[in-house]
Amino acid sequence: MNVKALGAVAELCGMDHGILSREQAQELAVAMGLDDRNIPTYAIEHQPNTLKGARLDGCTRDGQKRVAIGADELAEWACRTLKLDYVSKCGRGSRLRECCGVLYKHFGGE
């Protein structure tokens, strides 16, 4: 059982529809024993007043951008990096739960 990795997976699972900065994503990846240099981060625009728009920490006006990644995207990336099979899902929350379950089992969780 990899306690450090399980802790990272648990933290990731609690971020339903969350957006992580590059640094936050790197911290979780390292805790899972993954190479943090290849995390697929990209510029995300702060648009809290639009339907399904992103709300980014530290942004004070619409249109500001941050390099980040969605929690579901990080979980999928971790599964692909570890070559773990998971069921593809449509919604962000469903993708996150599916991948976190697979990661949890992979690292020795029950």
C-alpha positions, 0 to 999 in steps of 0.5 A: 500500500502506497500511503502517500499516493493514496493521500494524493488520490483522496485529495484529487477525488475531493476536487469535483469539478475543480481546477488545479494550478500547474503547481498543485497538479505537479504536487499531486503527480509527484505524490503518486510517483509520476513524472510531473514534467508532462502534465497537460496543463493549458491556459484556462480563462476566468469566466465565472459569470458564464454558464459552466465558466471557470472560476479561478483562484487569484483572478479578479476580472473576467478574461484573466488566464491561468495555466491549469488543469481540471481535476478530472483531466489530471486523474485521466492523465494519471491513469493513462500514464500508469497504463491503467484501464478505466471506463470513459465517462462523459461528465467531469464528475463521473470521469473523476470518480471513475479514474480515482477509483481505479487509481485508489485500487492501483495504489493498494486501497480497498 
